[in-house]
Amino acid sequence: MGLLDRYYAVIDTLPDHMFLFSESGRYLDVYGGDENKTGFDCKPFIGKYLHDVMPHHLADDFLSLIRTAIHLQETQIIKYKFDEDEMIELPNHVMVPKEIWFEGTIKHLPIIEQGERVALWIAKNITRQHYLELELKTLSEIDELTGILNRRSFSSILKTHVQDYQHGAKPFSLILYDIDLFKRVNDTLGHATGDEVIQHVVDVFRSELDPEVSFGRIGGEEFAILLPEKDIHDAHELAEKLRQRLEKSPCETEFYEIEITVSMGVTQVNKDDQDTLALISRADKAMYQAKKEGRNRTCKYSNSSEREYTQFNQCNWFKKK
Ligand SMILES: Nc1nc2c(ncn2[C@@H]2O[C@H](COP(=O)(O)OP(=O)(O)OP(=O)(O)O)[C@@H](O)[C@H]2O)c(=O)[nH]1
């Protein structure tokens, strides 16, 4: 076997697809691609143009990357997908995959073919990696027990809302709530039943909340709801609706029917909120006031929330330094 044939055989068994494109978007050559599992070697594309084999807006994007790689002589990297709606032209015998993700690396090649400059496009199938990344993202953002946002992702969304508000977005409100006397559920009926109660409270609230509302578990039995474009009065009204709904919906476990209530604190973002701390602290103080006033109620943050909290801080087992 001559050296050229050997090179050709090697390049054609490479796991990723390698396309040679002219700067007008013509497929000059196609190699490899065994591992891309498209069931199609793409060689029939040779001689065709990008616009002949894929939806035009995708072809426009691809062509612009090819031209950028050639003009700047800088490698371009892109993540892209083909799916049932947007697919390259496949022969009839090839089953159209639901979704297939690629990483494309586009490099300028020092070759002129038929008067045109040339780029090499290496396409690696990253579908598995893409789904793993999605799974990891979900795991890092979602609370395992309840399926709502965890503390970290809720805090990050809240922070973004505060920043947007400081840059002119509409005000929003925050509800914090805590399950009343929850310790006794755990202590009397066991931790597993406690977990069921937490799930029940979340389910009842979730069924009442719009899907675009951010809802997070920010502590063991403490939750937060961010209400975009709602003032403190709207937020109080909604919180009361949720509280009353829960009051009328006992948690049914296999062995028990458990009456559950929550105490809720409500506040609204204001111009002094440079970060989330003061905002959360106000909602927390209002929630504390609701606990102090007898639980199973909703309090709006006010001067009296501040007073209650200050009195709490004046107890004798710790002092502010
Ligand atoms: N089952 C279960 N319990 C939890 C979880 N996280 C925190 N807890 C429990 O939640 C309880 C919180 O109790 P406390 O903070 O004393 O408050 P409380 O009994 O709810 O009383 P008030 O808040 O004053 O109405 C503690 O017993 C924690 O162990 C969890 O994920 N599962």
The ligand as an SDF file (V2000), in Angstrom:
LIG
                    3D

 32 34  0  0  0  0  0  0  0  0999 V2000
  -38.0140   14.9800   58.2840 N   0  0  0  0  0  0  0  0  0  0  0  0
  -37.1880   15.9990   58.0900 C   0  0  0  0  0  0  0  0  0  0  0  0
  -36.9630   16.8860   59.0900 N   0  0  0  0  0  0  0  0  0  0  0  0
  -36.1380   17.9240   58.8640 C   0  0  0  0  0  0  0  0  0  0  0  0
  -35.5000   18.0970   57.6510 C   0  0  0  0  0  0  0  0  0  0  0  0
  -34.7460   19.2320   57.7550 N   0  0  0  0  0  0  0  0  0  0  0  0
  -34.9300   19.7400   58.9700 C   0  0  0  0  0  0  0  0  0  0  0  0
  -35.7760   18.9640   59.6770 N   0  0  0  0  0  0  0  0  0  0  0  0
  -36.2540   19.1260   61.0590 C   0  0  0  0  0  0  0  0  0  0  0  0
  -37.0570   20.2870   61.1450 O   0  0  0  0  0  0  0  0  0  0  0  0
  -37.2130   20.5970   62.5150 C   0  0  0  0  0  0  0  0  0  0  0  0
  -37.2660   22.1060   62.6680 C   0  0  0  0  0  0  0  0  0  0  0  0
  -37.6910   22.3500   63.9340 O   0  0  0  0  0  0  0  0  0  0  0  0
  -37.5910   23.7480   64.6370 P   0  0  0  0  0  0  0  0  0  0  0  0
  -36.6740   24.6700   63.8840 O   0  0  0  0  0  0  0  0  0  0  0  0
  -37.2750   23.5260   66.0910 O   0  0  0  0  0  0  0  0  0  0  0  0
  -38.9710   24.4030   64.4800 O   0  0  0  0  0  0  0  0  0  0  0  0
  -40.4490   23.8540   64.5700 P   0  0  0  0  0  0  0  0  0  0  0  0
  -40.6070   22.6260   65.3780 O   0  0  0  0  0  0  0  0  0  0  0  0
  -40.9230   23.7730   63.1770 O   0  0  0  0  0  0  0  0  0  0  0  0
  -41.1620   25.0190   65.3410 O   0  0  0  0  0  0  0  0  0  0  0  0
  -41.5230   26.4630   64.8430 P   0  0  0  0  0  0  0  0  0  0  0  0
  -40.6880   26.7760   63.6380 O   0  0  0  0  0  0  0  0  0  0  0  0
  -41.1870   27.3660   65.9980 O   0  0  0  0  0  0  0  0  0  0  0  0
  -42.9720   26.4650   64.5460 O   0  0  0  0  0  0  0  0  0  0  0  0
  -36.0410   19.9340   63.2400 C   0  0  0  0  0  0  0  0  0  0  0  0
  -36.5450   18.8560   63.9970 O   0  0  0  0  0  0  0  0  0  0  0  0
  -35.1890   19.3670   62.0880 C   0  0  0  0  0  0  0  0  0  0  0  0
  -34.5600   18.1620   62.4400 O   0  0  0  0  0  0  0  0  0  0  0  0
  -35.7390   17.1460   56.6190 C   0  0  0  0  0  0  0  0  0  0  0  0
  -35.2040   17.2190   55.4920 O   0  0  0  0  0  0  0  0  0  0  0  0
  -36.5780   16.1020   56.8800 N   0  0  0  0  0  0  0  0  0  0  0  0
  1  2  1  0
  2  3  2  0
  2 32  1  0
  3  4  1  0
  4  5  2  0
  4  8  1  0
  5  6  1  0
  5 30  1  0
  6  7  2  0
  7  8  1  0
  8  9  1  0
  9 10  1  0
  9 28  1  0
 10 11  1  0
 11 12  1  0
 11 26  1  0
 12 13  1  0
 13 14  1  0
 14 15  2  0
 14 16  1  0
 14 17  1  0
 17 18  1  0
 18 19  2  0
 18 20  1  0
 18 21  1  0
 21 22  1  0
 22 23  2  0
 22 24  1  0
 22 25  1  0
 26 27  1  0
 26 28  1  0
 28 29  1  0
 30 31  2  0
 30 32  1  0
M  END
$$$$
